[in-house]
Amino acid sequence: MYAITAIISGRVQGVWFRGSTQKKAMELGLTGWVKNTTDGSVYLEAQGEKSQLEIFISWLSKGPNYSRVDQVDIKWIEATTQYISFSIRY
């Protein structure tokens, strides 16, 4: 099991970024969560197979329609918490 954290910056709030991220993560069989931050970026934690996470990272660099991703900061971390789904946090 592999895990990442990501901070996505750009026009990523108010453009269905979290919902699209949740959908993509579920399609790839990933678990974790995503939320908006007060500085206008999006933060997430995701875990799963390394190959699926790499596909996810590639998708995050583009984002859904209407978003504009300027920067994606990825950190590979130890999977210390076992998530059962991929949720949106508020």
C-alpha positions as CSV (number, residue, x, y, z in Angstrom):
1,M,0.0,0.0,0.0
2,Y,1.3,3.4,-1.0
3,A,0.1,6.8,0.0
4,I,0.4,10.5,-1.0
5,T,-0.6,13.9,0.1
6,A,-1.2,16.6,-2.5
7,I,-1.7,20.3,-2.5
8,I,-3.2,21.6,-5.8
9,S,-3.1,25.3,-6.5
10,G,-4.8,27.4,-9.2
11,R,-8.4,27.8,-9.9
12,V,-9.5,24.7,-8.1
13,Q,-12.3,25.9,-5.9
14,G,-15.9,26.5,-7.1
15,V,-15.2,24.3,-10.3
16,W,-16.3,20.9,-9.0
17,F,-12.6,19.9,-8.3
18,R,-13.3,17.9,-5.1
19,G,-16.2,16.0,-6.7
20,S,-14.3,15.2,-9.8
21,T,-11.3,14.2,-7.7
22,Q,-13.5,11.8,-5.6
23,K,-14.9,10.3,-8.8
24,K,-11.5,9.7,-10.3
25,A,-10.0,8.3,-7.1
26,M,-12.9,5.8,-6.9
27,E,-12.5,4.8,-10.5
28,L,-8.9,4.0,-9.7
29,G,-9.7,2.1,-6.6
30,L,-8.0,4.6,-4.3
31,T,-9.1,5.6,-0.8
32,G,-8.6,8.8,1.2
33,W,-10.1,12.2,1.3
34,V,-10.1,15.7,-0.3
35,K,-10.9,19.2,1.0
36,N,-10.7,22.9,0.2
37,T,-8.3,24.9,2.2
38,T,-8.6,28.5,3.4
39,D,-5.8,29.7,1.1
40,G,-7.8,28.7,-2.1
41,S,-6.0,25.4,-2.8
42,V,-7.2,21.8,-2.5
43,Y,-5.5,19.3,-0.1
44,L,-5.9,15.5,-0.3
45,E,-4.6,12.3,1.0
46,A,-4.9,9.2,-1.1
47,Q,-3.7,5.6,-0.9
48,G,-3.7,2.5,-3.0
49,E,-1.5,0.8,-5.6
50,K,1.5,2.8,-6.8
51,S,0.5,2.5,-10.4
52,Q,-3.0,3.8,-9.7
53,L,-1.6,6.7,-7.6
54,E,0.7,7.6,-10.5
55,I,-2.3,7.8,-12.9
56,F,-4.1,9.9,-10.3
57,I,-1.2,12.3,-9.9
58,S,-1.1,12.8,-13.7
59,W,-4.9,13.5,-13.6
60,L,-4.5,16.0,-10.8
61,S,-2.0,18.0,-12.8
62,K,-4.8,18.7,-15.4
63,G,-7.9,18.6,-13.2
64,P,-11.5,18.6,-14.4
65,N,-13.0,21.0,-16.9
66,Y,-13.3,24.6,-15.8
67,S,-10.3,24.2,-13.4
68,R,-6.9,25.6,-13.9
69,V,-4.1,23.8,-12.2
70,D,-1.0,25.9,-11.6
71,Q,0.9,23.7,-9.2
72,V,0.7,20.2,-7.7
73,D,2.9,19.4,-4.7
74,I,3.0,15.7,-4.1
75,K,4.6,13.9,-1.1
76,W,4.8,10.1,-0.9
77,I,4.1,9.2,2.7
78,E,3.7,6.1,4.8
79,A,0.2,4.8,4.9
80,T,-0.5,5.0,8.6
81,T,-4.4,5.3,8.4
82,Q,-6.5,2.7,6.6
83,Y,-9.3,4.5,4.7
84,I,-12.3,2.5,3.4
85,S,-13.5,5.0,0.8
86,F,-12.6,8.3,-0.8
87,S,-14.5,11.1,0.8
88,I,-15.0,14.9,0.5
89,R,-14.3,16.7,3.7
90,Y,-15.8,20.1,4.6
